């Protein structure tokens, strides 16, 4: 387990829900804006950001904020809806809170060159399971294949695990 956990959200309602339903014994919840998180540089070994990056206008700025907060060789786990399949099936209506939904190529481009992609997973909304898409990123991002083996055609969400490779830029 983690020595300390900090949960953050811009919504007071989300923070109150989390405090009530998921109490932290080794950490705390805090209302925070992801554009500038009020925590020290190089504070974290791991940052998990699920369903966040599509809610902001300047996604590169958020990636730089993650970079600022992570220790050297820190790990980032980020998820985002797959623009190619998110609006299909049960999710046909546009989410009014999403500013910019991404393809796999776009999320990889946003993370590079600040982060090295370690693994990419896909999650389907129907089975709610994760399947590994790549052991490593080799540049083939549109057909979701590794060594000629095709996985599910189009995951609803991508989960990218990446390692910090560039030193933090203080701004």
C-alpha positions in Angstrom: 0.0 0.0 0.0 0.8 3.6 -0.4 2.4 5.5 2.5 0.2 8.5 1.6 -2.7 9.1 -0.8 -4.1 12.5 -1.9 -7.4 12.6 -3.7 -8.4 15.7 -5.6 -11.2 17.0 -7.6 -12.5 20.4 -8.6 -16.0 19.4 -7.4 -16.8 19.9 -3.7 -19.6 17.4 -4.2 -17.2 14.7 -5.5 -14.8 15.4 -2.6 -17.6 15.0 0.0 -18.8 11.8 -1.7 -15.3 10.4 -1.6 -14.7 11.3 2.0 -18.0 9.6 3.0 -17.7 6.5 0.9 -13.9 6.0 0.6 -12.3 7.3 3.8 -8.5 7.6 3.7 -6.5 6.4 6.7 -3.2 7.5 5.2 -4.1 10.7 3.3 -6.7 13.2 2.5 -9.1 14.7 -0.1 -8.7 18.2 -1.3 -10.6 20.5 -3.8 -8.1 21.2 -6.5 -8.0 22.6 -10.0 -5.9 20.4 -12.2 -4.4 23.4 -14.0 -2.3 24.2 -11.0 -2.3 21.7 -8.2 -1.2 23.4 -4.9 1.4 20.8 -4.0 5.2 20.8 -4.1 7.3 19.8 -7.1 8.5 16.2 -7.2 5.9 15.1 -4.6 4.7 11.9 -6.0 5.9 8.4 -7.0 2.7 7.7 -8.8 -0.1 9.8 -10.2 -3.4 8.2 -11.3 -5.7 10.4 -13.4 -8.8 8.7 -14.7 -11.2 10.5 -16.9 -9.7 13.9 -16.5 -7.6 15.0 -19.4 -10.6 15.2 -21.8 -12.2 17.8 -19.5 -9.5 20.5 -20.0 -8.7 22.8 -22.9 -4.9 22.7 -22.6 -4.0 19.1 -22.3 -0.3 19.7 -22.7 -0.4 22.0 -19.7 -1.9 19.2 -17.6 0.8 16.8 -18.7 3.4 19.4 -17.7 1.7 19.7 -14.3 1.9 15.9 -13.9 5.6 16.1 -14.8 6.1 18.8 -12.2 4.5 16.8 -9.5 6.2 13.5 -10.2 9.5 12.5 -8.8 12.3 11.4 -11.1 11.2 8.2 -12.9 7.7 8.6 -11.4 4.8 6.7 -12.9 1.7 8.3 -14.5 -1.5 6.2 -15.1 -3.9 8.2 -17.2 -7.2 7.2 -18.8 -9.3 8.8 -21.4 -12.3 7.9 -23.6 -11.4 6.7 -27.1 -12.9 9.2 -29.5 -13.3 6.5 -32.1 -15.7 4.4 -30.0 -16.9 6.4 -27.1 -19.9 7.8 -28.9 -21.0 4.4 -30.2 -23.3 2.0 -28.4 -24.7 3.3 -25.1 -22.5 6.5 -25.2 -24.0 8.1 -28.4 -24.5 11.6 -26.9 -21.7 14.0 -26.5 -20.6 14.6 -23.0 -21.1 18.4 -22.4 -18.2 18.4 -19.9 -15.6 17.0 -22.4 -13.5 19.7 -24.1 -11.4 17.4 -26.3 -11.8 13.7 -26.6 -8.7 11.8 -28.0 -7.6 9.0 -30.2 -4.9 6.7 -29.0 -2.4 8.5 -31.3 -3.3 11.9 -29.8 -2.9 10.8 -26.1 0.5 9.3 -27.0 1.5 12.5 -28.7 0.4 14.6 -25.8 2.5 12.4 -23.4 5.6 12.3 -25.6 8.3 13.4 -25.2 7.9 14.1 -21.4 6.9 10.5 -20.7 7.9 7.1 -21.9 4.9 4.8 -22.7 5.3 1.6 -20.7 1.9 -0.1 -21.4 -1.4 0.8 -23.0 -4.6 -0.9 -22.0 -8.1 -0.8 -23.4 -11.3 -1.0 -21.4 -14.7 -1.8 -22.8 -17.9 -0.3 -21.4 -19.8 -3.6 -21.9 -17.5 -6.0 -20.0 -15.7 -3.4 -17.9 -12.5 -5.4 -18.2 -9.0 -4.2 -19.2 -7.0 -5.9 -22.0 -3.4 -5.0 -22.7 -3.1 -3.5 -26.1 0.7 -3.2 -26.2 3.7 -4.3 -24.2 5.5 -1.4 -25.6 4.5 1.3 -28.0 5.9 0.6 -31.5 4.0 3.2 -33.5 1.1 1.0 -34.6 -1.8 2.8 -32.9 -4.8 2.7 -35.2 -5.6 -1.0 -35.4 -5.0 -2.1 -31.8 -2.7 -5.0 -32.7 0.5 -6.5 -31.3 2.5 -9.0 -33.4 -0.5 -9.5 -35.7 -2.9 -10.5 -33.0 -6.0 -8.2 -33.0 -7.6 -7.4 -29.7 -11.1 -6.1 -29.4 -11.8 -3.7 -32.2 -12.2 -0.4 -30.5 -12.0 0.0 -26.7 -14.2 2.6 -25.1 -11.4 3.9 -22.9 -7.6 3.9 -23.1 -5.4 3.5 -20.0 -1.8 4.5 -20.5 1.0 3.7 -18.1 4.0 6.0 -18.6 7.3 6.8 -16.8 8.6 10.4 -16.4 11.7 10.9 -18.5 12.1 14.7 -18.5 13.0 16.8 -15.6 10.3 19.1 -14.2 9.9 22.5 -15.6 9.0 25.1 -13.0 6.6 27.8 -14.2 
